[in-house]
């Protein structure tokens, strides 16, 4: 694996796992008032398009990172709506 | 501009502007308790690496999106620390 792809995978891992402490916090506090629903919607739409972009330029780190990020944002949006 | 680059720019615009309503909400509510600081730190580190990746694969949408996202996350982290 060349350095660029490695950097991409680390970058994707970081921006993806970033949502784990956020999901965990929302779950723990049962509070999501300070989290913007508009952010979640825009972000979900964005990562879907990043996934398409990733397929288009054949960049596995972009595809993998964005598919997982999308799922985590779905969970967070679900918690946001549940604890609304 | 070919379709792939256009999709990349739209994706980058969406995941970047996603942080604007979040910054706006934190500013307005003066409350950031529900936002995870760990998320902000991991995300900031991730978008810095995405920027390096973007330069490495010569992908302007990746570079532009991640530099702006980084700045918005800095503002959000500042608000988080201020209203701690």
Backbone of each chain as nested JSON, in Angstrom:
{
  "chains": [
    {"id": "A", "residues": [
      {"number": 1, "name": "UNK", "atoms": {"N": [0.85, -1.198, 0.0], "CA": [0.0, 0.0, 0.0], "C": [0.885, 1.249, 0.0]}},
      {"number": 2, "name": "UNK", "atoms": {"N": [0.665, 2.146, -0.955], "CA": [1.537, 3.324, -0.97], "C": [1.093, 4.341, 0.08]}},
      {"number": 3, "name": "UNK", "atoms": {"N": [2.0, 5.303, 0.324], "CA": [1.805, 6.258, 1.417], "C": [0.505, 7.051, 1.276]}},
      {"number": 4, "name": "UNK", "atoms": {"N": [0.196, 7.463, 0.053], "CA": [-1.005, 8.26, -0.174], "C": [-2.262, 7.504, 0.249]}},
      {"number": 5, "name": "UNK", "atoms": {"N": [-2.351, 6.252, -0.172], "CA": [-3.519, 5.445, 0.178], "C": [-3.576, 5.247, 1.694]}},
      {"number": 6, "name": "UNK", "atoms": {"N": [-2.397, 5.06, 2.302], "CA": [-2.334, 4.89, 3.751], "C": [-2.851, 6.148, 4.464]}},
      {"number": 7, "name": "UNK", "atoms": {"N": [-2.385, 7.328, 3.987], "CA": [-2.845, 8.602, 4.573], "C": [-4.364, 8.72, 4.412]}},
      {"number": 8, "name": "UNK", "atoms": {"N": [-4.86, 8.331, 3.25], "CA": [-6.305, 8.367, 3.002], "C": [-7.06, 7.478, 3.974]}},
      {"number": 9, "name": "UNK", "atoms": {"N": [-6.513, 6.276, 4.211], "CA": [-7.186, 5.357, 5.128], "C": [-7.174, 5.885, 6.555]}},
      {"number": 10, "name": "UNK", "atoms": {"N": [-6.03, 6.482, 6.964], "CA": [-5.966, 7.033, 8.33], "C": [-6.934, 8.214, 8.453]}},
      {"number": 11, "name": "UNK", "atoms": {"N": [-6.938, 9.091, 7.431], "CA": [-7.846, 10.245, 7.415], "C": [-9.291, 9.775, 7.507]}},
      {"number": 12, "name": "UNK", "atoms": {"N": [-9.632, 8.8, 6.672], "CA": [-10.994, 8.272, 6.65], "C": [-11.367, 7.617, 7.967]}},
      {"number": 13, "name": "UNK", "atoms": {"N": [-10.395, 6.915, 8.555], "CA": [-10.645, 6.276, 9.844], "C": [-10.946, 7.332, 10.906]}},
      {"number": 14, "name": "UNK", "atoms": {"N": [-10.135, 8.413, 10.916], "CA": [-10.321, 9.465, 11.919], "C": [-11.658, 10.183, 11.759]}},
      {"number": 15, "name": "UNK", "atoms": {"N": [-11.987, 10.625, 10.533], "CA": [-13.242, 11.374, 10.363], "C": [-14.451, 10.451, 10.52]}},
      {"number": 16, "name": "UNK", "atoms": {"N": [-14.227, 9.146, 10.386], "CA": [-15.325, 8.193, 10.577], "C": [-15.514, 7.874, 12.057]}},
      {"number": 17, "name": "UNK", "atoms": {"N": [-14.412, 7.497, 12.737], "CA": [-14.549, 7.136, 14.155], "C": [-14.877, 8.358, 15.0]}},
      {"number": 18, "name": "UNK", "atoms": {"N": [-14.662, 9.56, 14.445], "CA": [-15.004, 10.8, 15.163], "C": [-16.464, 10.772, 15.623]}},
      {"number": 19, "name": "UNK", "atoms": {"N": [-17.324, 10.13, 14.823], "CA": [-18.749, 10.122, 15.17], "C": [-19.074, 9.125, 16.286]}},
      {"number": 20, "name": "UNK", "atoms": {"N": [-18.151, 8.212, 16.585], "CA": [-18.42, 7.219, 17.629], "C": [-18.559, 7.867, 19.009]}},
      {"number": 21, "name": "UNK", "atoms": {"N": [-17.588, 8.729, 19.449], "CA": [-17.804, 9.391, 20.755], "C": [-19.048, 10.283, 20.759]}},
      {"number": 22, "name": "UNK", "atoms": {"N": [-19.429, 10.818, 19.58], "CA": [-20.628, 11.658, 19.523], "C": [-21.898, 10.813, 19.702]}},
      {"number": 23, "name": "UNK", "atoms": {"N": [-21.93, 9.669, 19.022], "CA": [-23.066, 8.755, 19.184], "C": [-23.116, 8.273, 20.634]}},
      {"number": 24, "name": "UNK", "atoms": {"N": [-21.947, 7.915, 21.178], "CA": [-21.855, 7.43, 22.556], "C": [-22.348, 8.487, 23.544]}},
      {"number": 25, "name": "UNK", "atoms": {"N": [-21.962, 9.75, 23.314], "CA": [-22.365, 10.832, 24.211], "C": [-23.882, 11.062, 24.159]}},
      {"number": 26, "name": "UNK", "atoms": {"N": [-24.419, 11.052, 22.948], "CA": [-25.869, 11.243, 22.776], "C": [-26.633, 10.111, 23.471]}},
      {"number": 27, "name": "UNK", "atoms": {"N": [-26.091, 8.905, 23.343], "CA": [-26.708, 7.726, 23.944], "C": [-26.679, 7.82, 25.462]}},
      {"number": 28, "name": "UNK", "atoms": {"N": [-25.52, 8.238, 26.008], "CA": [-25.275, 8.298, 27.429], "C": [-26.093, 9.417, 28.09]}},
      {"number": 29, "name": "UNK", "atoms": {"N": [-26.031, 10.609, 27.483], "CA": [-26.712, 11.772, 28.068], "C": [-28.216, 11.753, 27.799]}},
      {"number": 30, "name": "UNK", "atoms": {"N": [-28.619, 10.969, 26.782], "CA": [-30.004, 11.026, 26.305], "C": [-30.401, 12.473, 25.987]}},
      {"number": 31, "name": "UNK", "atoms": {"N": [-29.439, 13.211, 25.476], "CA": [-29.623, 14.624, 25.153], "C": [-28.936, 14.934, 23.824]}},
      {"number": 32, "name": "UNK", "atoms": {"N": [-29.658, 15.548, 22.907], "CA": [-29.058, 15.896, 21.615], "C": [-29.476, 17.3, 21.203]}},
      {"number": 33, "name": "UNK", "atoms": {"N": [-29.977, 18.059, 22.177], "CA": [-30.514, 19.378, 21.875], "C": [-29.489, 20.284, 21.185]}},
      {"number": 34, "name": "UNK", "atoms": {"N": [-28.218, 20.192, 21.619], "CA": [-27.197, 21.099, 21.084], "C": [-26.694, 20.674, 19.709]}},
      {"number": 35, "name": "UNK", "atoms": {"N": [-27.094, 19.463, 19.287], "CA": [-26.655, 18.988, 17.973], "C": [-27.642, 19.454, 16.919]}},
      {"number": 36, "name": "UNK", "atoms": {"N": [-27.107, 20.05, 15.85], "CA": [-27.954, 20.608, 14.795], "C": [-28.451, 19.519, 13.848]}},
      {"number": 37, "name": "UNK", "atoms": {"N": [-29.788, 19.419, 13.695], "CA": [-30.361, 18.439, 12.76], "C": [-29.985, 18.803, 11.322]}},
      {"number": 38, "name": "UNK", "atoms": {"N": [-29.923, 20.117, 11.04], "CA": [-29.517, 20.569, 9.696], "C": [-28.113, 20.063, 9.374]}},
      {"number": 39, "name": "UNK", "atoms": {"N": [-27.221, 20.078, 10.385], "CA": [-25.875, 19.547, 10.166], "C": [-25.939, 18.083, 9.77]}},
      {"number": 40, "name": "UNK", "atoms": {"N": [-26.749, 17.301, 10.491], "CA": [-26.833, 15.863, 10.215], "C": [-27.369, 15.589, 8.805]}},
      {"number": 41, "name": "UNK", "atoms": {"N": [-28.388, 16.353, 8.409], "CA": [-28.986, 16.151, 7.085], "C": [-27.986, 16.512, 5.98]}},
      {"number": 42, "name": "UNK", "atoms": {"N": [-27.354, 17.685, 6.115], "CA": [-26.373, 18.114, 5.112], "C": [-25.197, 17.136, 5.059]}},
      {"number": 43, "name": "UNK", "atoms": {"N": [-24.758, 16.687, 6.236], "CA": [-23.625, 15.779, 6.297], "C": [-23.954, 14.437, 5.645]}},
      {"number": 44, "name": "UNK", "atoms": {"N": [-25.151, 13.929, 5.927], "CA": [-25.569, 12.651, 5.336], "C": [-25.613, 12.755, 3.81]}},
      {"number": 45, "name": "UNK", "atoms": {"N": [-26.179, 13.851, 3.308], "CA": [-26.24, 14.049, 1.852], "C": [-24.824, 14.138, 1.283]}},
      {"number": 46, "name": "UNK", "atoms": {"N": [-23.956, 14.851, 2.0], "CA": [-22.571, 15.022, 1.541], "C": [-21.803, 13.713, 1.476]}},
      {"number": 47, "name": "UNK", "atoms": {"N": [-21.91, 12.892, 2.524], "CA": [-21.139, 11.644, 2.511], "C": [-21.678, 10.658, 1.469]}},
      {"number": 48, "name": "UNK", "atoms": {"N": [-22.971, 10.751, 1.169], "CA": [-23.5, 9.927, 0.067], "C": [-22.829, 10.316, -1.247]}},
      {"number": 49, "name": "UNK", "atoms": {"N": [-22.718, 11.626, -1.482], "CA": [-22.059, 12.082, -2.712], "C": [-20.559, 11.771, -2.705]}},
      {"number": 50, "name": "UNK", "atoms": {"N": [-19.921, 11.873, -1.511], "CA": [-18.498, 11.486, -1.422], "C": [-18.327, 10.022, -1.801]}},
      {"number": 51, "name": "UNK", "atoms": {"N": [-19.308, 9.181, -1.43], "CA": [-19.238, 7.756, -1.763], "C": [-19.279, 7.568, -3.282]}},
      {"number": 52, "name": "UNK", "atoms": {"N": [-20.189, 8.3, -3.924], "CA": [-20.275, 8.243, -5.4], "C": [-18.958, 8.719, -6.018]}},
      {"number": 53, "name": "UNK", "atoms": {"N": [-18.436, 9.834, -5.476], "CA": [-17.146, 10.36, -5.943], "C": [-16.05, 9.303, -5.783]}},
      {"number": 54, "name": "UNK", "atoms": {"N": [-16.048, 8.633, -4.629], "CA": [-15.047, 7.604, -4.344], "C": [-15.093, 6.477, -5.37]}},
      {"number": 55, "name": "UNK", "atoms": {"N": [-16.306, 6.024, -5.727], "CA": [-16.441, 4.996, -6.762], "C": [-15.936, 5.534, -8.092]}},
      {"number": 56, "name": "UNK", "atoms": {"N": [-16.277, 6.791, -8.381], "CA": [-15.944, 7.397, -9.658], "C": [-14.434, 7.517, -9.864]}},
      {"number": 57, "name": "UNK", "atoms": {"N": [-13.7, 7.829, -8.797], "CA": [-12.238, 7.951, -8.926], "C": [-11.533, 6.688, -8.41]}},
      {"number": 58, "name": "UNK", "atoms": {"N": [-12.341, 5.636, -8.144], "CA": [-11.792, 4.353, -7.675], "C": [-10.883, 4.522, -6.464]}},
      {"number": 59, "name": "UNK", "atoms": {"N": [-11.401, 5.205, -5.441], "CA": [-10.627, 5.437, -4.234], "C": [-11.265, 4.721, -3.048]}},
      {"number": 60, "name": "UNK", "atoms": {"N": [-10.781, 3.496, -2.77], "CA": [-11.364, 2.687, -1.696], "C": [-11.44, 3.401, -0.347]}},
      {"number": 61, "name": "UNK", "atoms": {"N": [-10.406, 4.199, 0.066], "CA": [-10.539, 4.834, 1.392], "C": [-11.727, 5.78, 1.461]}},
      {"number": 62, "name": "UNK", "atoms": {"N": [-11.988, 6.488, 0.36], "CA": [-13.107, 7.435, 0.336], "C": [-14.435, 6.68, 0.426]}},
      {"number": 63, "name": "UNK", "atoms": {"N": [-14.535, 5.567, -0.314], "CA": [-15.768, 4.774, -0.3], "C": [-16.032, 4.216, 1.097]}},
      {"number": 64, "name": "UNK", "atoms": {"N": [-15.03, 3.51, 1.64], "CA": [-15.199, 2.834, 2.934], "C": [-15.544, 3.834, 4.034]}},
      {"number": 65, "name": "UNK", "atoms": {"N": [-14.771, 4.917, 4.095], "CA": [-14.975, 5.905, 5.158], "C": [-16.383, 6.49, 5.103]}},
      {"number": 66, "name": "UNK", "atoms": {"N": [-16.829, 6.813, 3.9], "CA": [-18.099, 7.529, 3.799], "C": [-19.316, 6.64, 4.012]}},
      {"number": 67, "name": "UNK", "atoms": {"N": [-19.21, 5.369, 3.635], "CA": [-20.318, 4.446, 3.885], "C": [-20.518, 4.283, 5.4]}},
      {"number": 68, "name": "UNK", "atoms": {"N": [-19.409, 4.091, 6.128], "CA": [-19.514, 3.913, 7.582], "C": [-19.982, 5.209, 8.251]}},
      {"number": 69, "name": "UNK", "atoms": {"N": [-19.428, 6.343, 7.794], "CA": [-19.846, 7.636, 8.353], "C": [-21.346, 7.837, 8.171]}},
      {"number": 70, "name": "UNK", "atoms": {"N": [-21.836, 7.476, 6.986], "CA": [-23.267, 7.608, 6.707], "C": [-24.094, 6.829, 7.725]}},
      {"number": 71, "name": "UNK", "atoms": {"N": [-23.67, 5.593, 8.02], "CA": [-24.41, 4.765, 8.97], "C": [-24.391, 5.382, 10.378]}},
      {"number": 72, "name": "UNK", "atoms": {"N": [-23.226, 5.906, 10.792], "CA": [-23.125, 6.528, 12.119], "C": [-24.005, 7.776, 12.202]}},
      {"number": 73, "name": "UNK", "atoms": {"N": [-24.076, 8.537, 11.109], "CA": [-24.913, 9.739, 11.102], "C": [-26.389, 9.351, 11.178]}},
      {"number": 74, "name": "UNK", "atoms": {"N": [-26.738, 8.242, 10.523], "CA": [-28.117, 7.736, 10.619], "C": [-28.468, 7.429, 12.077]}},
      {"number": 75, "name": "UNK", "atoms": {"N": [-27.553, 6.761, 12.792], "CA": [-27.787, 6.426, 14.205], "C": [-27.958, 7.711, 15.014]}},
      {"number": 76, "name": "UNK", "atoms": {"N": [-27.06, 8.688, 14.751], "CA": [-27.105, 9.947, 15.491], "C": [-28.409, 10.701, 15.201]}},
      {"number": 77, "name": "UNK", "atoms": {"N": [-28.83, 10.701, 13.947], "CA": [-30.085, 11.359, 13.586], "C": [-31.258, 10.657, 14.278]}},
      {"number": 78, "name": "UNK", "atoms": {"N": [-31.174, 9.323, 14.368], "CA": [-32.21, 8.559, 15.058], "C": [-32.293, 8.945, 16.529]}},
      {"number": 79, "name": "UNK", "atoms": {"N": [-31.122, 9.081, 17.175], "CA": [-31.087, 9.49, 18.588], "C": [-31.607, 10.912, 18.734]}},
      {"number": 80, "name": "UNK", "atoms": {"N": [-31.244, 11.772, 17.789], "CA": [-31.693, 13.172, 17.81], "C": [-33.227, 13.234, 17.756]}},
      {"number": 81, "name": "UNK", "atoms": {"N": [-33.806, 12.441, 16.867], "CA": [-35.26, 12.45, 16.717], "C": [-35.932, 11.791, 17.931]}},
      {"number": 82, "name": "UNK", "atoms": {"N": [-35.291, 10.76, 18.488], "CA": [-35.844, 10.045, 19.641], "C": [-35.869, 10.931, 20.888]}},
      {"number": 83, "name": "UNK", "atoms": {"N": [-34.784, 11.676, 21.098], "CA": [-34.667, 12.489, 22.305], "C": [-35.061, 13.937, 22.058]}},
      {"number": 84, "name": "UNK", "atoms": {"N": [-35.753, 14.165, 20.99], "CA": [-36.167, 15.517, 20.611], "C": [-36.999, 16.169, 21.717]}}
    ]},
    {"id": "B", "residues": [
      {"number": 1, "name": "UNK", "atoms": {"N": [-15.548, 21.311, -16.562], "CA": [-15.406, 20.454, -15.378], "C": [-16.167, 19.144, -15.599]}},
      {"number": 2, "name": "UNK", "atoms": {"N": [-15.494, 18.007, -15.396], "CA": [-16.212, 16.755, -15.638], "C": [-17.113, 16.403, -14.446]}},
      {"number": 3, "name": "UNK", "atoms": {"N": [-18.0, 15.443, -14.685], "CA": [-19.035, 15.107, -13.704], "C": [-18.455, 14.682, -12.357]}},
      {"number": 4, "name": "UNK", "atoms": {"N": [-17.388, 13.893, -12.393], "CA": [-16.786, 13.406, -11.146], "C": [-16.311, 14.561, -10.27]}},
      {"number": 5, "name": "UNK", "atoms": {"N": [-15.611, 15.5, -10.883], "CA": [-15.101, 16.64, -10.12], "C": [-16.276, 17.456, -9.58]}},
      {"number": 6, "name": "UNK", "atoms": {"N": [-17.327, 17.588, -10.402], "CA": [-18.516, 18.325, -9.969], "C": [-19.157, 17.641, -8.749]}},
      {"number": 7, "name": "UNK", "atoms": {"N": [-19.295, 16.31, -8.808], "CA": [-19.85, 15.563, -7.671], "C": [-18.977, 15.77, -6.433]}},
      {"number": 8, "name": "UNK", "atoms": {"N": [-17.672, 15.744, -6.635], "CA": [-16.748, 15.975, -5.528], "C": [-16.943, 17.355, -4.91]}},
      {"number": 9, "name": "UNK", "atoms": {"N": [-17.109, 18.359, -5.765], "CA": [-17.305, 19.715, -5.25], "C": [-18.624, 19.85, -4.488]}},
      {"number": 10, "name": "UNK", "atoms": {"N": [-19.684, 19.225, -5.029], "CA": [-20.976, 19.287, -4.33], "C": [-20.88, 18.542, -2.996]}},
      {"number": 11, "name": "UNK", "atoms": {"N": [-20.242, 17.349, -3.019], "CA": [-20.061, 16.564, -1.791], "C": [-19.279, 17.386, -0.762]}},
      {"number": 12, "name": "UNK", "atoms": {"N": [-18.181, 17.971, -1.205], "CA": [-17.343, 18.758, -0.304], "C": [-18.071, 19.979, 0.223]}},
      {"number": 13, "name": "UNK", "atoms": {"N": [-18.885, 20.592, -0.644], "CA": [-19.662, 21.753, -0.215], "C": [-20.646, 21.345, 0.871]}},
      {"number": 14, "name": "UNK", "atoms": {"N": [-21.324, 20.205, 0.674], "CA": [-22.318, 19.746, 1.648], "C": [-21.686, 19.385, 2.99]}},
      {"number": 15, "name": "UNK", "atoms": {"N": [-20.619, 18.567, 2.976], "CA": [-20.024, 18.154, 4.256], "C": [-19.31, 19.332, 4.926]}},
      {"number": 16, "name": "UNK", "atoms": {"N": [-18.991, 20.367, 4.145], "CA": [-18.354, 21.554, 4.721], "C": [-19.396, 22.5, 5.309]}},
      {"number": 17, "name": "UNK", "atoms": {"N": [-20.425, 22.846, 4.5], "CA": [-21.434, 23.786, 5.003], "C": [-22.273, 23.142, 6.108]}},
      {"number": 18, "name": "UNK", "atoms": {"N": [-22.224, 21.803, 6.226], "CA": [-22.952, 21.112, 7.304], "C": [-22.579, 21.687, 8.666]}},
      {"number": 19, "name": "UNK", "atoms": {"N": [-21.327, 22.128, 8.798], "CA": [-20.892, 22.64, 10.101], "C": [-21.398, 24.057, 10.375]}},
      {"number": 20, "name": "UNK", "atoms": {"N": [-21.883, 24.736, 9.343], "CA": [-22.356, 26.116, 9.553], "C": [-23.583, 26.16, 10.469]}},
      {"number": 21, "name": "UNK", "atoms": {"N": [-24.662, 25.348, 10.197], "CA": [-25.786, 25.368, 11.153], "C": [-25.378, 24.901, 12.556]}},
      {"number": 22, "name": "UNK", "atoms": {"N": [-24.352, 24.03, 12.631], "CA": [-23.907, 23.58, 13.954], "C": [-23.197, 24.712, 14.711]}},
      {"number": 23, "name": "UNK", "atoms": {"N": [-22.343, 25.448, 13.996], "CA": [-21.665, 26.594, 14.608], "C": [-22.715, 27.637, 15.009]}},
      {"number": 24, "name": "UNK", "atoms": {"N": [-23.659, 27.874, 14.112], "CA": [-24.717, 28.855, 14.348], "C": [-25.549, 28.473, 15.584]}},
      {"number": 25, "name": "UNK", "atoms": {"N": [-25.859, 27.164, 15.703], "CA": [-26.665, 26.693, 16.833], "C": [-25.907, 26.857, 18.155]}},
      {"number": 26, "name": "UNK", "atoms": {"N": [-24.634, 26.498, 18.137], "CA": [-23.808, 26.615, 19.343], "C": [-23.706, 28.088, 19.758]}},
      {"number": 27, "name": "UNK", "atoms": {"N": [-23.57, 28.96, 18.759], "CA": [-23.461, 30.399, 18.996], "C": [-24.753, 30.945, 19.596]}},
      {"number": 28, "name": "UNK", "atoms": {"N": [-25.881, 30.501, 19.027], "CA": [-27.201, 30.987, 19.406], "C": [-27.608, 30.489, 20.797]}},
      {"number": 29, "name": "UNK", "atoms": {"N": [-27.461, 29.177, 21.005], "CA": [-27.886, 28.578, 22.284], "C": [-26.889, 28.845, 23.406]}},
      {"number": 30, "name": "UNK", "atoms": {"N": [-25.645, 29.228, 23.022], "CA": [-24.557, 29.322, 24.015], "C": [-24.469, 28.026, 24.807]}},
      {"number": 31, "name": "UNK", "atoms": {"N": [-24.726, 26.937, 24.135], "CA": [-24.71, 25.611, 24.759], "C": [-24.046, 24.615, 23.813]}},
      {"number": 32, "name": "UNK", "atoms": {"N": [-23.089, 23.885, 24.302], "CA": [-22.406, 22.891, 23.467], "C": [-22.211, 21.588, 24.254]}},
      {"number": 33, "name": "UNK", "atoms": {"N": [-22.943, 21.449, 25.344], "CA": [-22.743, 20.307, 26.237], "C": [-22.924, 18.968, 25.51]}},
      {"number": 34, "name": "UNK", "atoms": {"N": [-23.906, 18.913, 24.601], "CA": [-24.206, 17.645, 23.929], "C": [-23.229, 17.317, 22.803]}},
      {"number": 35, "name": "UNK", "atoms": {"N": [-22.367, 18.299, 22.455], "CA": [-21.386, 18.051, 21.395], "C": [-20.133, 17.441, 22.009]}},
      {"number": 36, "name": "UNK", "atoms": {"N": [-19.677, 16.348, 21.408], "CA": [-18.523, 15.628, 21.933], "C": [-17.22, 16.306, 21.523]}},
      {"number": 37, "name": "UNK", "atoms": {"N": [-16.378, 16.667, 22.528], "CA": [-15.079, 17.275, 22.23], "C": [-14.173, 16.262, 21.531]}},
      {"number": 38, "name": "UNK", "atoms": {"N": [-14.297, 14.983, 21.92], "CA": [-13.512, 13.93, 21.264], "C": [-13.834, 13.882, 19.772]}},
      {"number": 39, "name": "UNK", "atoms": {"N": [-15.121, 14.076, 19.425], "CA": [-15.5, 14.108, 18.016], "C": [-14.765, 15.24, 17.303]}},
      {"number": 40, "name": "UNK", "atoms": {"N": [-14.759, 16.418, 17.908], "CA": [-14.131, 17.578, 17.266], "C": [-12.63, 17.366, 17.069]}},
      {"number": 41, "name": "UNK", "atoms": {"N": [-11.967, 16.787, 18.077], "CA": [-10.518, 16.565, 17.979], "C": [-10.202, 15.54, 16.886]}},
      {"number": 42, "name": "UNK", "atoms": {"N": [-10.938, 14.409, 16.897], "CA": [-10.717, 13.366, 15.889], "C": [-11.024, 13.902, 14.487]}},
      {"number": 43, "name": "UNK", "atoms": {"N": [-12.116, 14.689, 14.394], "CA": [-12.514, 15.225, 13.098], "C": [-11.48, 16.203, 12.559]}},
      {"number": 44, "name": "UNK", "atoms": {"N": [-10.96, 17.059, 13.445], "CA": [-9.944, 18.032, 13.025], "C": [-8.69, 17.318, 12.522]}},
      {"number": 45, "name": "UNK", "atoms": {"N": [-8.265, 16.29, 13.26], "CA": [-7.089, 15.514, 12.842], "C": [-7.358, 14.844, 11.489]}},
      {"number": 46, "name": "UNK", "atoms": {"N": [-8.568, 14.3, 11.344], "CA": [-8.946, 13.627, 10.103], "C": [-8.955, 14.549, 8.899]}},
      {"number": 47, "name": "UNK", "atoms": {"N": [-9.549, 15.727, 9.041], "CA": [-9.637, 16.621, 7.877], "C": [-8.261, 17.177, 7.51]}},
      {"number": 48, "name": "UNK", "atoms": {"N": [-7.359, 17.3, 8.502], "CA": [-5.984, 17.692, 8.169], "C": [-5.33, 16.634, 7.276]}},
      {"number": 49, "name": "UNK", "atoms": {"N": [-5.518, 15.362, 7.647], "CA": [-4.957, 14.28, 6.824], "C": [-5.651, 14.185, 5.466]}},
      {"number": 50, "name": "UNK", "atoms": {"N": [-6.972, 14.428, 5.424], "CA": [-7.677, 14.452, 4.131], "C": [-7.094, 15.545, 3.241]}},
      {"number": 51, "name": "UNK", "atoms": {"N": [-6.687, 16.666, 3.84], "CA": [-6.092, 17.757, 3.061], "C": [-4.777, 17.3, 2.434]}},
      {"number": 52, "name": "UNK", "atoms": {"N": [-3.959, 16.602, 3.251], "CA": [-2.686, 16.064, 2.734], "C": [-2.964, 15.059, 1.609]}},
      {"number": 53, "name": "UNK", "atoms": {"N": [-3.967, 14.193, 1.847], "CA": [-4.361, 13.212, 0.821], "C": [-4.799, 13.921, -0.459]}},
      {"number": 54, "name": "UNK", "atoms": {"N": [-5.563, 14.979, -0.291], "CA": [-6.046, 15.747, -1.444], "C": [-4.899, 16.315, -2.274]}},
      {"number": 55, "name": "UNK", "atoms": {"N": [-3.881, 16.86, -1.593], "CA": [-2.7, 17.366, -2.311], "C": [-1.997, 16.221, -3.011]}},
      {"number": 56, "name": "UNK", "atoms": {"N": [-1.896, 15.083, -2.316], "CA": [-1.155, 13.938, -2.823], "C": [-1.778, 13.362, -4.098]}},
      {"number": 57, "name": "UNK", "atoms": {"N": [-3.118, 13.352, -4.159], "CA": [-3.778, 12.826, -5.364], "C": [-4.244, 13.955, -6.276]}},
      {"number": 58, "name": "UNK", "atoms": {"N": [-3.797, 15.195, -5.956], "CA": [-4.149, 16.372, -6.77], "C": [-5.654, 16.504, -6.97]}},
      {"number": 59, "name": "UNK", "atoms": {"N": [-6.39, 16.477, -5.861], "CA": [-7.848, 16.57, -5.939], "C": [-8.328, 17.862, -5.274]}},
      {"number": 60, "name": "UNK", "atoms": {"N": [-8.473, 18.925, -6.079], "CA": [-8.876, 20.222, -5.53], "C": [-10.131, 20.194, -4.668]}},
      {"number": 61, "name": "UNK", "atoms": {"N": [-11.19, 19.395, -5.022], "CA": [-12.372, 19.441, -4.155], "C": [-12.066, 18.94, -2.743]}},
      {"number": 62, "name": "UNK", "atoms": {"N": [-11.192, 17.928, -2.65], "CA": [-10.844, 17.37, -1.338], "C": [-10.056, 18.402, -0.527]}},
      {"number": 63, "name": "UNK", "atoms": {"N": [-9.12, 19.087, -1.196], "CA": [-8.307, 20.095, -0.502], "C": [-9.188, 21.233, 0.01]}},
      {"number": 64, "name": "UNK", "atoms": {"N": [-9.96, 21.823, -0.899], "CA": [-10.775, 23.0, -0.559], "C": [-11.75, 22.677, 0.572]}},
      {"number": 65, "name": "UNK", "atoms": {"N": [-12.47, 21.556, 0.412], "CA": [-13.492, 21.197, 1.398], "C": [-12.878, 21.015, 2.778]}},
      {"number": 66, "name": "UNK", "atoms": {"N": [-11.744, 20.335, 2.839], "CA": [-11.185, 19.986, 4.148], "C": [-10.523, 21.159, 4.857]}},
      {"number": 67, "name": "UNK", "atoms": {"N": [-9.958, 22.083, 4.082], "CA": [-9.371, 23.276, 4.71], "C": [-10.478, 24.096, 5.381]}},
      {"number": 68, "name": "UNK", "atoms": {"N": [-11.592, 24.291, 4.672], "CA": [-12.694, 25.086, 5.239], "C": [-13.337, 24.351, 6.42]}},
      {"number": 69, "name": "UNK", "atoms": {"N": [-13.522, 23.024, 6.262], "CA": [-14.091, 22.237, 7.36], "C": [-13.224, 22.36, 8.609]}},
      {"number": 70, "name": "UNK", "atoms": {"N": [-11.919, 22.314, 8.411], "CA": [-10.996, 22.433, 9.542], "C": [-11.219, 23.75, 10.287]}},
      {"number": 71, "name": "UNK", "atoms": {"N": [-11.363, 24.839, 9.53], "CA": [-11.57, 26.147, 10.153], "C": [-12.892, 26.183, 10.932]}},
      {"number": 72, "name": "UNK", "atoms": {"N": [-13.963, 25.614, 10.358], "CA": [-15.263, 25.596, 11.036], "C": [-15.195, 24.761, 12.317]}},
      {"number": 73, "name": "UNK", "atoms": {"N": [-14.453, 23.656, 12.272], "CA": [-14.309, 22.816, 13.465], "C": [-13.53, 23.559, 14.548]}},
      {"number": 74, "name": "UNK", "atoms": {"N": [-12.536, 24.34, 14.118], "CA": [-11.789, 25.163, 15.085], "C": [-12.734, 26.124, 15.801]}},
      {"number": 75, "name": "UNK", "atoms": {"N": [-13.617, 26.785, 15.038], "CA": [-14.579, 27.72, 15.629], "C": [-15.486, 26.982, 16.617]}},
      {"number": 76, "name": "UNK", "atoms": {"N": [-15.967, 25.799, 16.195], "CA": [-16.871, 25.014, 17.036], "C": [-16.155, 24.564, 18.315]}},
      {"number": 77, "name": "UNK", "atoms": {"N": [-14.903, 24.14, 18.184], "CA": [-14.123, 23.73, 19.361], "C": [-13.926, 24.929, 20.292]}},
      {"number": 78, "name": "UNK", "atoms": {"N": [-13.705, 26.113, 19.698], "CA": [-13.553, 27.328, 20.495], "C": [-14.821, 27.621, 21.287]}},
      {"number": 79, "name": "UNK", "atoms": {"N": [-15.986, 27.496, 20.626], "CA": [-17.273, 27.715, 21.3], "C": [-17.485, 26.659, 22.393]}},
      {"number": 80, "name": "UNK", "atoms": {"N": [-17.112, 25.401, 22.084], "CA": [-17.247, 24.305, 23.048], "C": [-16.432, 24.616, 24.316]}},
      {"number": 81, "name": "UNK", "atoms": {"N": [-15.203, 25.093, 24.122], "CA": [-14.337, 25.385, 25.275], "C": [-14.833, 26.625, 26.021]}},
      {"number": 82, "name": "UNK", "atoms": {"N": [-15.357, 27.608, 25.249], "CA": [-15.846, 28.852, 25.851], "C": [-17.082, 28.601, 26.73]}},
      {"number": 83, "name": "UNK", "atoms": {"N": [-18.007, 27.78, 26.222], "CA": [-19.268, 27.542, 26.931], "C": [-19.223, 26.274, 27.764]}},
      {"number": 84, "name": "UNK", "atoms": {"N": [-18.019, 25.803, 28.039], "CA": [-17.833, 24.573, 28.801], "C": [-18.496, 24.687, 30.186]}}
    ]}
  ]
}
